[in-house]
Amino acid sequence: MKHRIDFSHAAALAALALAPGIGLAQEWVSVAKTDTQEALVDPASLTISGTMVELRAKQNFAAPQAAAKKNKTYLSSQSTYRVDCSGRKVAYKEIEAFPEADLQGKAVQKAKFYENNLQWMDAPADTVFGELLDYACEQAPASLPAEPPG
């Protein structure tokens, strides 16, 4: 008996895996771990945006964090960060918080920030933000200009 292989499903799955923002299995690399949280980065999310690096990170917290909504807490979040390597600063571009670890459960909080309202925070070495910044700047897919032209 001959077996017929149906490639239509494989092709559809491959197309999904290659589509921006969609993947079959997301890879997370742990870049910072403290007594209160662990931050993991999706290496495939690293992109260059002008003179900045952008990345997506997942954070798992040891204890529930207060959400913006009254009486809601979260144990994990997924954030998109904008990173200024030369200025050692990070800003949230998007954040989504979940009631359970590893981004499980229905989101309890979502926020999106645009270029004109990014809130830049210092990212000192040996902090979670510092480790996120160091990873992003070391692993960026292309070299960044030292200073913006002008």
N, CA, C and O atoms as a GROMACS GRO file, in nm:
protein
  600
    1MET      N    1   0.084  -0.117   0.000
    1MET     CA    2   0.000   0.000   0.000
    1MET      C    3   0.089   0.124   0.000
    1MET      O    4   0.181   0.136   0.081
    2LYS      N    5   0.061   0.214  -0.089
    2LYS     CA    6   0.137   0.339  -0.096
    2LYS      C    7   0.072   0.442  -0.004
    2LYS      O    8  -0.050   0.451   0.007
    3HIS      N    9   0.159   0.520   0.063
    3HIS     CA   10   0.110   0.626   0.149
    3HIS      C   11   0.119   0.757   0.075
    3HIS      O   12   0.221   0.789   0.014
    4ARG      N   13   0.015   0.831   0.080
    4ARG     CA   14   0.013   0.962   0.017
    4ARG      C   15   0.037   1.066   0.124
    4ARG      O   16  -0.028   1.066   0.228
    5ILE      N   17   0.131   1.155   0.099
    5ILE     CA   18   0.162   1.261   0.196
    5ILE      C   19   0.090   1.388   0.153
    5ILE      O   20   0.102   1.434   0.040
    6ASP      N   21   0.015   1.443   0.246
    6ASP     CA   22  -0.057   1.568   0.221
    6ASP      C   23   0.029   1.684   0.272
    6ASP      O   24   0.043   1.705   0.392
    7PHE      N   25   0.085   1.758   0.179
    7PHE     CA   26   0.173   1.869   0.215
    7PHE      C   27   0.098   1.999   0.240
    7PHE      O   28   0.159   2.097   0.283
    8SER      N   29  -0.031   2.004   0.215
    8SER     CA   30  -0.104   2.130   0.230
    8SER      C   31  -0.103   2.179   0.374
    8SER      O   32  -0.091   2.300   0.398
    9HIS      N   33  -0.114   2.089   0.471
    9HIS     CA   34  -0.109   2.130   0.612
    9HIS      C   35   0.030   2.176   0.650
    9HIS      O   36   0.046   2.275   0.721
   10ALA      N   37   0.133   2.104   0.604
   10ALA     CA   38   0.271   2.141   0.635
   10ALA      C   39   0.303   2.279   0.579
   10ALA      O   40   0.369   2.359   0.645
   11ALA      N   41   0.256   2.306   0.457
   11ALA     CA   42   0.282   2.437   0.396
   11ALA      C   43   0.212   2.547   0.475
   11ALA      O   44   0.269   2.655   0.495
   12ALA      N   45   0.091   2.521   0.519
   12ALA     CA   46   0.019   2.622   0.598
   12ALA      C   47   0.089   2.648   0.731
   12ALA      O   48   0.100   2.763   0.773
   13LEU      N   49   0.135   2.542   0.796
   13LEU     CA   50   0.207   2.559   0.923
   13LEU      C   51   0.338   2.634   0.902
   13LEU      O   52   0.375   2.718   0.983
   14ALA      N   53   0.409   2.603   0.794
   14ALA     CA   54   0.534   2.673   0.765
   14ALA      C   55   0.508   2.820   0.739
   14ALA      O   56   0.584   2.906   0.783
   15ALA      N   57   0.400   2.851   0.668
   15ALA     CA   58   0.367   2.991   0.641
   15ALA      C   59   0.336   3.064   0.770
   15ALA      O   60   0.376   3.179   0.788
   16LEU      N   61   0.264   2.999   0.861
   16LEU     CA   62   0.235   3.061   0.991
   16LEU      C   63   0.363   3.086   1.070
   16LEU      O   64   0.378   3.191   1.132
   17ALA      N   65   0.453   2.990   1.067
   17ALA     CA   66   0.578   3.003   1.143
   17ALA      C   67   0.662   3.117   1.092
   17ALA      O   68   0.735   3.179   1.168
   18LEU      N   69   0.654   3.146   0.963
   18LEU     CA   70   0.734   3.253   0.904
   18LEU      C   71   0.665   3.388   0.908
   18LEU      O   72   0.729   3.490   0.887
   19ALA      N   73   0.535   3.390   0.934
   19ALA     CA   74   0.461   3.516   0.936
   19ALA      C   75   0.506   3.601   1.055
   19ALA      O   76   0.530   3.547   1.163
   20PRO      N   77   0.519   3.732   1.036
   20PRO     CA   78   0.562   3.819   1.146
   20PRO      C   79   0.467   3.810   1.264
   20PRO      O   80   0.345   3.816   1.247
   21GLY      N   81   0.521   3.795   1.382
   21GLY     CA   82   0.440   3.795   1.503
   21GLY      C   83   0.369   3.664   1.532
   21GLY      O   84   0.300   3.652   1.634
   22ILE      N   85   0.383   3.566   1.444
   22ILE     CA   86   0.316   3.438   1.464
   22ILE      C   87   0.421   3.329   1.462
   22ILE      O   88   0.508   3.328   1.375
   23GLY      N   89   0.413   3.238   1.554
   23GLY     CA   90   0.509   3.128   1.555
   23GLY      C   91   0.445   3.005   1.614
   23GLY      O   92   0.348   3.014   1.688
   24LEU      N   93   0.500   2.891   1.580
   24LEU     CA   94   0.447   2.766   1.633
   24LEU      C   95   0.489   2.748   1.778
   24LEU      O   96   0.409   2.705   1.861
   25ALA      N   97   0.612   2.779   1.807
   25ALA     CA   98   0.662   2.769   1.943
   25ALA      C   99   0.759   2.884   1.965
   25ALA      O  100   0.860   2.897   1.896
   26GLN      N  101   0.727   2.966   2.062
   26GLN     CA  102   0.812   3.081   2.088
   26GLN      C  103   0.927   3.039   2.177
   26GLN      O  104   0.908   2.966   2.275
   27GLU      N  105   1.045   3.084   2.143
   27GLU     CA  106   1.163   3.053   2.224
   27GLU      C  107   1.187   3.170   2.318
   27GLU      O  108   1.191   3.286   2.275
   28TRP      N  109   1.203   3.141   2.445
   28TRP     CA  110   1.232   3.244   2.544
   28TRP      C  111   1.368   3.216   2.605
   28TRP      O  112   1.396   3.103   2.645
   29VAL      N  113   1.452   3.318   2.613
   29VAL     CA  114   1.585   3.306   2.671
   29VAL      C  115   1.586   3.387   2.801
   29VAL      O  116   1.557   3.507   2.800
   30SER      N  117   1.620   3.322   2.911
   30SER     CA  118   1.625   3.392   3.040
   30SER      C  119   1.745   3.486   3.041
   30SER      O  120   1.858   3.444   3.016
   31VAL      N  121   1.720   3.615   3.070
   31VAL     CA  122   1.829   3.713   3.072
   31VAL      C  123   1.849   3.777   3.209
   31VAL      O  124   1.953   3.838   3.234
   32ALA      N  125   1.751   3.762   3.298
   32ALA     CA  126   1.764   3.820   3.432
   32ALA      C  127   1.677   3.742   3.529
   32ALA      O  128   1.562   3.708   3.498
   33LYS      N  129   1.732   3.713   3.647
   33LYS     CA  130   1.654   3.641   3.748
   33LYS      C  131   1.691   3.697   3.884
   33LYS      O  132   1.808   3.705   3.921
   34THR      N  133   1.587   3.736   3.958
   34THR     CA  134   1.605   3.787   4.094
   34THR      C  135   1.516   3.704   4.186
   34THR      O  136   1.453   3.609   4.142
   35ASP      N  137   1.512   3.739   4.313
   35ASP     CA  138   1.424   3.670   4.408
   35ASP      C  139   1.277   3.696   4.376
   35ASP      O  140   1.190   3.618   4.416
   36THR      N  141   1.248   3.807   4.306
   36THR     CA  142   1.109   3.847   4.283
   36THR      C  143   1.058   3.825   4.141
   36THR      O  144   0.937   3.823   4.119
   37GLN      N  145   1.150   3.808   4.045
   37GLN     CA  146   1.104   3.793   3.907
   37GLN      C  147   1.211   3.732   3.817
   37GLN      O  148   1.330   3.728   3.851
   38GLU      N  149   1.165   3.684   3.701
   38GLU     CA  150   1.255   3.638   3.596
   38GLU      C  151   1.210   3.705   3.467
   38GLU      O  152   1.091   3.709   3.436
   39ALA      N  153   1.306   3.758   3.391
   39ALA     CA  154   1.278   3.820   3.262
   39ALA      C  155   1.338   3.734   3.152
   39ALA      O  156   1.455   3.695   3.158
   40LEU      N  157   1.257   3.705   3.052
   40LEU     CA  158   1.298   3.623   2.939
   40LEU      C  159   1.272   3.701   2.810
   40LEU      O  160   1.173   3.774   2.801
   41VAL      N  161   1.359   3.686   2.712
   41VAL     CA  162   1.347   3.757   2.586
   41VAL      C  163   1.322   3.658   2.473
   41VAL      O  164   1.378   3.548   2.473
   42ASP      N  165   1.239   3.698   2.378
   42ASP     CA  166   1.219   3.622   2.256
   42ASP      C  167   1.323   3.673   2.156
   42ASP      O  168   1.307   3.782   2.101
   43PRO      N  169   1.431   3.595   2.131
   43PRO     CA  170   1.538   3.643   2.043
   43PRO      C  171   1.490   3.680   1.903
   43PRO      O  172   1.546   3.769   1.839
   44ALA      N  173   1.386   3.614   1.855
   44ALA     CA  174   1.333   3.643   1.721
   44ALA      C  175   1.266   3.780   1.715
   44ALA      O  176   1.241   3.832   1.606
   45SER      N  177   1.237   3.839   1.830
   45SER     CA  178   1.168   3.968   1.832
   45SER      C  179   1.263   4.086   1.820
   45SER      O  180   1.218   4.199   1.800
   46LEU      N  181   1.393   4.064   1.832
   46LEU     CA  182   1.490   4.174   1.826
   46LEU      C  183   1.490   4.239   1.689
   46LEU      O  184   1.515   4.173   1.588
   47THR      N  185   1.463   4.369   1.686
   47THR     CA  186   1.464   4.444   1.561
   47THR      C  187   1.528   4.580   1.585
   47THR      O  188   1.541   4.625   1.698
   48ILE      N  189   1.567   4.643   1.477
   48ILE     CA  190   1.622   4.778   1.484
   48ILE      C  191   1.512   4.874   1.440
   48ILE      O  192   1.445   4.851   1.339
   49SER      N  193   1.493   4.981   1.515
   49SER     CA  194   1.396   5.084   1.481
   49SER      C  195   1.469   5.218   1.492
   49SER      O  196   1.479   5.274   1.601
   50GLY      N  197   1.518   5.268   1.381
   50GLY     CA  198   1.598   5.390   1.382
   50GLY      C  199   1.730   5.363   1.454
   50GLY      O  200   1.808   5.278   1.411
   51THR      N  201   1.754   5.437   1.562
   51THR     CA  202   1.877   5.416   1.641
   51THR      C  203   1.849   5.334   1.767
   51THR      O  204   1.933   5.327   1.857
   52MET      N  205   1.733   5.273   1.772
   52MET     CA  206   1.691   5.196   1.890
   52MET      C  207   1.677   5.048   1.855
   52MET      O  208   1.667   5.010   1.738
   53VAL      N  209   1.678   4.967   1.960
   53VAL     CA  210   1.650   4.824   1.946
   53VAL      C  211   1.512   4.802   2.007
   53VAL      O  212   1.476   4.864   2.106
   54GLU      N  213   1.436   4.712   1.946
   54GLU     CA  214   1.308   4.676   2.001
   54GLU      C  215   1.312   4.527   2.033
   54GLU      O  216   1.375   4.450   1.962
   55LEU      N  217   1.244   4.487   2.141
   55LEU     CA  218   1.240   4.346   2.178
   55LEU      C  219   1.112   4.315   2.253
   55LEU      O  220   1.047   4.404   2.309
   56ARG      N  221   1.077   4.186   2.253
   56ARG     CA  222   0.962   4.139   2.330
   56ARG      C  223   1.015   4.056   2.445
   56ARG      O  224   1.102   3.970   2.426
   57ALA      N  225   0.963   4.080   2.564
   57ALA     CA  226   1.008   4.008   2.683
   57ALA      C  227   0.888   3.957   2.762
   57ALA      O  228   0.779   4.014   2.758
   58LYS      N  229   0.912   3.848   2.832
   58LYS     CA  230   0.812   3.790   2.922
   58LYS      C  231   0.872   3.799   3.062
   58LYS      O  232   0.989   3.767   3.083
   59GLN      N  233   0.790   3.841   3.158
   59GLN     CA  234   0.836   3.844   3.297
   59GLN      C  235   0.741   3.761   3.381
   59GLN      O  236   0.619   3.776   3.373
   60ASN      N  237   0.799   3.673   3.463
   60ASN     CA  238   0.724   3.595   3.561
   60ASN      C  239   0.760   3.648   3.698
   60ASN      O  240   0.878   3.670   3.728
   61PHE      N  241   0.660   3.671   3.781
   61PHE     CA  242   0.680   3.728   3.914
   61PHE      C  243   0.655   3.623   4.021
   61PHE      O  244   0.568   3.537   4.007
   62ALA      N  245   0.732   3.630   4.129
   62ALA     CA  246   0.720   3.534   4.239
   62ALA      C  247   0.593   3.559   4.320
   62ALA      O  248   0.536   3.465   4.376
   63ALA      N  249   0.549   3.683   4.327
   63ALA     CA  250   0.428   3.720   4.403
   63ALA      C  251   0.336   3.801   4.312
   63ALA      O  252   0.383   3.868   4.221
   64PRO      N  253   0.206   3.795   4.337
   64PRO     CA  254   0.112   3.872   4.255
   64PRO      C  255   0.144   4.022   4.256
   64PRO      O  256   0.178   4.080   4.360
   65GLN      N  257   0.132   4.083   4.138
   65GLN     CA  258   0.153   4.226   4.121
   65GLN      C  259   0.018   4.294   4.105
   65GLN      O  260  -0.072   4.238   4.042
   66ALA      N  261   0.001   4.412   4.160
   66ALA     CA  262  -0.126   4.484   4.149
   66ALA      C  263  -0.146   4.534   4.006
   66ALA      O  264  -0.057   4.597   3.948
   67ALA      N  265  -0.262   4.505   3.950
   67ALA     CA  266  -0.296   4.551   3.816
   67ALA      C  267  -0.364   4.687   3.825
   67ALA      O  268  -0.404   4.731   3.933
   68ALA      N  269  -0.377   4.753   3.712
   68ALA     CA  270  -0.443   4.883   3.709
   68ALA      C  271  -0.592   4.869   3.745
   68ALA      O  272  -0.650   4.960   3.803
   69LYS      N  273  -0.652   4.756   3.710
   69LYS     CA  274  -0.792   4.732   3.744
   69LYS      C  275  -0.804   4.695   3.890
   69LYS      O  276  -0.725   4.615   3.942
   70LYS      N  277  -0.901   4.753   3.956
   70LYS     CA  278  -0.920   4.729   4.100
   70LYS      C  279  -0.941   4.580   4.128
   70LYS      O  280  -1.013   4.511   4.057
   71ASN      N  281  -0.875   4.533   4.234
   71ASN     CA  282  -0.885   4.395   4.282
   71ASN      C  283  -0.832   4.291   4.182
   71ASN      O  284  -0.865   4.173   4.194
   72LYS      N  285  -0.752   4.332   4.086
   72LYS     CA  286  -0.692   4.238   3.991
   72LYS      C  287  -0.540   4.234   4.015
   72LYS      O  288  -0.479   4.335   4.046
   73THR      N  289  -0.483   4.115   3.999
   73THR     CA  290  -0.338   4.100   4.011
   73THR      C  291  -0.288   4.018   3.892
   73THR      O  292  -0.366   3.955   3.820
   74TYR      N  293  -0.157   4.021   3.874
   74TYR     CA  294  -0.098   3.941   3.768
   74TYR      C  295   0.032   3.877   3.816
   74TYR      O  296   0.100   3.930   3.904
   75LEU      N  297   0.064   3.761   3.754
   75LEU     CA  298   0.188   3.688   3.786
   75LEU      C  299   0.285   3.687   3.668
   75LEU      O  300   0.400   3.644   3.682
   76SER      N  301   0.239   3.733   3.551
   76SER     CA  302   0.329   3.740   3.436
   76SER      C  303   0.285   3.852   3.344
   76SER      O  304   0.170   3.896   3.345
   77SER      N  305   0.380   3.897   3.263
   77SER     CA  306   0.350   4.001   3.165
   77SER      C  307   0.433   3.977   3.040
   77SER      O  308   0.541   3.917   3.045
   78GLN      N  309   0.381   4.025   2.929
   78GLN     CA  310   0.456   4.026   2.804
   78GLN      C  311   0.463   4.171   2.760
   78GLN      O  312   0.361   4.239   2.751
   79SER      N  313   0.584   4.218   2.734
   79SER     CA  314   0.605   4.358   2.700
   79SER      C  315   0.690   4.371   2.576
   79SER      O  316   0.778   4.289   2.550
   80THR      N  317   0.662   4.475   2.500
   80THR     CA  318   0.751   4.516   2.393
   80THR      C  319   0.822   4.641   2.444
   80THR      O  320   0.759   4.737   2.487
   81TYR      N  321   0.954   4.637   2.438
   81TYR     CA  322   1.035   4.748   2.486
   81TYR      C  323   1.107   4.816   2.371
   81TYR      O  324   1.143   4.751   2.272
   82ARG      N  325   1.127   4.944   2.383
   82ARG     CA  326   1.217   5.021   2.297
   82ARG      C  327   1.341   5.044   2.382
   82ARG      O  328   1.329   5.084   2.498
   83VAL      N  329   1.460   5.018   2.328
   83VAL     CA  330   1.585   5.024   2.403
   83VAL      C  331   1.680   5.125   2.340
   83VAL      O  332   1.708   5.120   2.220
   84ASP      N  333   1.729   5.217   2.422
   84ASP     CA  334   1.830   5.315   2.380
   84ASP      C  335   1.964   5.268   2.435
   84ASP      O  336   1.995   5.291   2.552
   85CYS      N  337   2.043   5.201   2.351
   85CYS     CA  338   2.169   5.141   2.396
   85CYS      C  339   2.268   5.246   2.446
   85CYS      O  340   2.327   5.228   2.552
   86SER      N  341   2.285   5.353   2.371
   86SER     CA  342   2.386   5.453   2.410
   86SER      C  343   2.344   5.531   2.534
   86SER      O  344   2.430   5.571   2.612
   87GLY      N  345   2.215   5.553   2.554
   87GLY     CA  346   2.167   5.627   2.671
   87GLY      C  347   2.133   5.538   2.790
   87GLY      O  348   2.098   5.589   2.896
   88ARG      N  349   2.144   5.405   2.773
   88ARG     CA  350   2.109   5.306   2.876
   88ARG      C  351   1.970   5.333   2.934
   88ARG      O  352   1.953   5.346   3.056
   89LYS      N  353   1.872   5.342   2.843
   89LYS     CA  354   1.734   5.364   2.885
   89LYS      C  355   1.643   5.266   2.811
   89LYS      O  356   1.672   5.222   2.700
   90VAL      N  357   1.531   5.233   2.876
   90VAL     CA  358   1.429   5.149   2.814
   90VAL      C  359   1.293   5.216   2.831
   90VAL      O  360   1.272   5.293   2.925
   91ALA      N  361   1.202   5.186   2.739
   91ALA     CA  362   1.066   5.237   2.748
   91ALA      C  363   0.970   5.125   2.706
   91ALA      O  364   0.999   5.047   2.615
   92TYR      N  365   0.856   5.119   2.774
   92TYR     CA  366   0.752   5.026   2.734
   92TYR      C  367   0.688   5.079   2.606
   92TYR      O  368   0.656   5.197   2.596
   93LYS      N  369   0.669   4.989   2.510
   93LYS     CA  370   0.593   5.023   2.391
   93LYS      C  371   0.454   4.960   2.404
   93LYS      O  372   0.353   5.020   2.367
   94GLU      N  373   0.452   4.837   2.457
   94GLU     CA  374   0.327   4.766   2.485
   94GLU      C  375   0.347   4.678   2.606
   94GLU      O  376   0.458   4.630   2.632
   95ILE      N  377   0.240   4.657   2.682
   95ILE     CA  378   0.245   4.563   2.793
   95ILE      C  379   0.109   4.496   2.806
   95ILE      O  380   0.004   4.559   2.790
   96GLU      N  381   0.114   4.367   2.836
   96GLU     CA  382  -0.007   4.289   2.860
   96GLU      C  383   0.022   4.201   2.981
   96GLU      O  384   0.123   4.130   2.983
   97ALA      N  385  -0.065   4.205   3.081
   97ALA     CA  386  -0.043   4.133   3.206
   97ALA      C  387  -0.146   4.020   3.221
   97ALA      O  388  -0.262   4.034   3.184
   98PHE      N  389  -0.098   3.907   3.278
   98PHE     CA  390  -0.180   3.787   3.289
   98PHE      C  391  -0.186   3.739   3.434
   98PHE      O  392  -0.090   3.756   3.509
   99PRO      N  393  -0.299   3.680   3.474
   99PRO     CA  394  -0.317   3.640   3.614
   99PRO      C  395  -0.230   3.522   3.656
   99PRO      O  396  -0.207   3.502   3.776
  100GLU      N  397  -0.183   3.442   3.561
  100GLU     CA  398  -0.103   3.324   3.592
  100GLU      C  399   0.035   3.336   3.530
  100GLU      O  400   0.057   3.417   3.440
  101ALA      N  401   0.128   3.255   3.578
  101ALA     CA  402   0.265   3.254   3.524
  101ALA      C  403   0.264   3.213   3.377
  101ALA      O  404   0.169   3.151   3.329
  102ASP      N  405   0.371   3.247   3.308
  102ASP     CA  406   0.392   3.209   3.168
  102ASP      C  407   0.279   3.253   3.075
  102ASP      O  408   0.242   3.181   2.982
  103LEU      N  409   0.226   3.371   3.100
  103LEU     CA  410   0.128   3.436   3.014
  103LEU      C  411  -0.003   3.357   3.002
  103LEU      O  412  -0.069   3.361   2.898
  104GLN      N  413  -0.039   3.287   3.108
  104GLN     CA  414  -0.161   3.205   3.108
  104GLN      C  415  -0.278   3.283   3.166
  104GLN      O  416  -0.260   3.371   3.251
  105GLY      N  417  -0.397   3.249   3.119
  105GLY     CA  418  -0.519   3.314   3.166
  105GLY      C  419  -0.554   3.432   3.077
  105GLY      O  420  -0.479   3.468   2.987
  106LYS      N  421  -0.669   3.491   3.105
  106LYS     CA  422  -0.717   3.606   3.028
  106LYS      C  423  -0.646   3.732   3.079
  106LYS      O  424  -0.639   3.755   3.200
  107ALA      N  425  -0.596   3.812   2.987
  107ALA     CA  426  -0.523   3.934   3.024
  107ALA      C  427  -0.605   4.021   3.118
  107ALA      O  428  -0.725   4.042   3.096
  108VAL      N  429  -0.541   4.072   3.223
  108VAL     CA  430  -0.608   4.159   3.320
  108VAL      C  431  -0.574   4.307   3.296
  108VAL      O  432  -0.633   4.396   3.356
  109GLN      N  433  -0.477   4.330   3.207
  109GLN     CA  434  -0.434   4.467   3.182
  109GLN      C  435  -0.361   4.472   3.047
  109GLN      O  436  -0.284   4.383   3.015
  110LYS      N  437  -0.388   4.578   2.970
  110LYS     CA  438  -0.319   4.600   2.843
  110LYS      C  439  -0.294   4.749   2.829
  110LYS      O  440  -0.376   4.832   2.868
  111ALA      N  441  -0.178   4.783   2.774
  111ALA     CA  442  -0.148   4.923   2.747
  111ALA      C  443  -0.057   4.931   2.626
  111ALA      O  444   0.027   4.844   2.603
  112LYS      N  445  -0.074   5.037   2.548
  112LYS     CA  446   0.010   5.061   2.431
  112LYS      C  447   0.056   5.205   2.436
  112LYS      O  448  -0.023   5.296   2.465
  113PHE      N  449   0.184   5.227   2.407
  113PHE     CA  450   0.242   5.360   2.410
  113PHE      C  451   0.295   5.394   2.272
  113PHE      O  452   0.348   5.307   2.202
  114TYR      N  453   0.281   5.517   2.232
  114TYR     CA  454   0.326   5.561   2.100
  114TYR      C  455   0.452   5.646   2.114
  114TYR      O  456   0.487   5.689   2.224
  115GLU      N  457   0.518   5.669   2.003
  115GLU     CA  458   0.646   5.741   2.004
  115GLU      C  459   0.642   5.870   2.086
  115GLU      O  460   0.736   5.901   2.157
  116ASN      N  461   0.533   5.943   2.075
  116ASN     CA  462   0.526   6.074   2.144
  116ASN      C  463   0.495   6.064   2.293
  116ASN      O  464   0.497   6.165   2.362
  117ASN      N  465   0.465   5.943   2.344
  117ASN     CA  466   0.438   5.933   2.488
  117ASN      C  467   0.514   5.818   2.556
  117ASN      O  468   0.470   5.767   2.659
  118LEU      N  469   0.627   5.779   2.498
  118LEU     CA  470   0.710   5.678   2.564
  118LEU      C  471   0.768   5.735   2.692
  118LEU      O  472   0.813   5.849   2.695
  119GLN      N  473   0.766   5.656   2.799
  119GLN     CA  474   0.822   5.696   2.927
  119GLN      C  475   0.956   5.626   2.944
  119GLN      O  476   0.960   5.506   2.972
  120TRP      N  477   1.065   5.699   2.926
  120TRP     CA  478   1.198   5.641   2.932
  120TRP      C  479   1.243   5.622   3.076
  120TRP      O  480   1.229   5.712   3.159
  121MET      N  481   1.299   5.504   3.105
  121MET     CA  482   1.347   5.471   3.239
  121MET      C  483   1.494   5.433   3.230
  121MET      O  484   1.538   5.370   3.133
  122ASP      N  485   1.571   5.471   3.332
  122ASP     CA  486   1.711   5.431   3.337
  122ASP      C  487   1.720   5.279   3.350
  122ASP      O  488   1.633   5.215   3.409
  123ALA      N  489   1.828   5.224   3.294
  123ALA     CA  490   1.851   5.079   3.300
  123ALA      C  491   1.991   5.054   3.354
  123ALA      O  492   2.081   5.014   3.279
  124PRO      N  493   2.011   5.077   3.485
  124PRO     CA  494   2.145   5.056   3.544
  124PRO      C  495   2.188   4.909   3.532
  124PRO      O  496   2.105   4.819   3.530
  125ALA      N  497   2.320   4.888   3.524
  125ALA     CA  498   2.374   4.753   3.522
  125ALA      C  499   2.327   4.677   3.646
  125ALA      O  500   2.299   4.738   3.749
  126ASP      N  501   2.318   4.547   3.635
  126ASP     CA  502   2.278   4.459   3.745
  126ASP      C  503   2.136   4.482   3.795
  126ASP      O  504   2.106   4.456   3.912
  127THR      N  505   2.049   4.532   3.707
  127THR     CA  506   1.905   4.538   3.736
  127THR      C  507   1.836   4.461   3.625
  127THR      O  508   1.898   4.428   3.524
  128VAL      N  509   1.708   4.431   3.642
  128VAL     CA  510   1.635   4.359   3.538
  128VAL      C  511   1.634   4.442   3.409
  128VAL      O  512   1.662   4.388   3.302
  129PHE      N  513   1.603   4.572   3.417
  129PHE     CA  514   1.606   4.655   3.297
  129PHE      C  515   1.746   4.660   3.237
  129PHE      O  516   1.761   4.656   3.115
  130GLY      N  517   1.848   4.667   3.321
  130GLY     CA  518   1.986   4.668   3.274
  130GLY      C  519   2.022   4.541   3.199
  130GLY      O  520   2.089   4.546   3.096
  131GLU      N  521   1.977   4.426   3.251
  131GLU     CA  522   2.004   4.299   3.185
  131GLU      C  523   1.929   4.288   3.052
  131GLU      O  524   1.982   4.236   2.954
  132LEU      N  525   1.804   4.336   3.049
  132LEU     CA  526   1.729   4.338   2.924
  132LEU      C  527   1.801   4.424   2.820
  132LEU      O  528   1.816   4.383   2.705
  133LEU      N  529   1.844   4.543   2.862
  133LEU     CA  530   1.916   4.633   2.772
  133LEU      C  531   2.045   4.570   2.723
  133LEU      O  532   2.072   4.572   2.603
  134ASP      N  533   2.125   4.513   2.813
  134ASP     CA  534   2.252   4.451   2.772
  134ASP      C  535   2.229   4.341   2.670
  134ASP      O  536   2.300   4.332   2.570
  135TYR      N  537   2.130   4.256   2.696
  135TYR     CA  538   2.100   4.148   2.601
  135TYR      C  539   2.060   4.205   2.466
  135TYR      O  540   2.112   4.164   2.362
  136ALA      N  541   1.967   4.301   2.467
  136ALA     CA  542   1.918   4.358   2.341
  136ALA      C  543   2.030   4.424   2.262
  136ALA      O  544   2.039   4.406   2.140
  137CYS      N  545   2.116   4.498   2.329
  137CYS     CA  546   2.222   4.571   2.260
  137CYS      C  547   2.332   4.478   2.210
  137CYS      O  548   2.393   4.504   2.107
  138GLU      N  549   2.357   4.369   2.282
  138GLU     CA  550   2.458   4.272   2.240
  138GLU      C  551   2.407   4.181   2.128
  138GLU      O  552   2.485   4.138   2.043
  139GLN      N  553   2.278   4.153   2.128
  139GLN     CA  554   2.221   4.058   2.032
  139GLN      C  555   2.148   4.125   1.916
  139GLN      O  556   2.090   4.055   1.832
  140ALA      N  557   2.149   4.257   1.909
  140ALA     CA  558   2.077   4.328   1.803
  140ALA      C  559   2.116   4.273   1.666
  140ALA      O  560   2.232   4.242   1.643
  141PRO      N  561   2.019   4.261   1.574
  141PRO     CA  562   2.046   4.198   1.446
  141PRO      C  563   2.140   4.275   1.353
  141PRO      O  564   2.193   4.216   1.259
  142ALA      N  565   2.160   4.402   1.377
  142ALA     CA  566   2.254   4.481   1.294
  142ALA      C  567   2.317   4.586   1.383
  142ALA      O  568   2.263   4.621   1.488
  143SER      N  569   2.431   4.636   1.343
  143SER     CA  570   2.497   4.736   1.427
  143SER      C  571   2.418   4.866   1.425
  143SER      O  572   2.363   4.905   1.323
  144LEU      N  573   2.415   4.930   1.537
  144LEU     CA  574   2.346   5.058   1.551
  144LEU      C  575   2.444   5.172   1.527
  144LEU      O  576   2.562   5.159   1.560
  145PRO      N  577   2.398   5.282   1.471
  145PRO     CA  578   2.488   5.397   1.460
  145PRO      C  579   2.523   5.448   1.598
  145PRO      O  580   2.441   5.441   1.690
  146ALA      N  581   2.644   5.499   1.615
  146ALA     CA  582   2.688   5.549   1.744
  146ALA      C  583   2.605   5.669   1.787
  146ALA      O  584   2.563   5.677   1.903
  147GLU      N  585   2.581   5.760   1.700
  147GLU     CA  586   2.500   5.878   1.729
  147GLU      C  587   2.406   5.903   1.612
  147GLU      O  588   2.442   5.874   1.498
  148PRO      N  589   2.286   5.957   1.638
  148PRO     CA  590   2.199   5.990   1.527
  148PRO      C  591   2.259   6.102   1.443
  148PRO      O  592   2.323   6.192   1.498
  149PRO      N  593   2.240   6.098   1.311
  149PRO     CA  594   2.294   6.206   1.227
  149PRO      C  595   2.230   6.340   1.260
  149PRO      O  596   2.114   6.345   1.302
  150GLY      N  597   2.306   6.447   1.241
  150GLY     CA  598   2.245   6.578   1.261
  150GLY      C  599   2.334   6.662   1.337
  150GLY      O  600   2.302   6.777   1.365
   0.00000   0.00000   0.00000
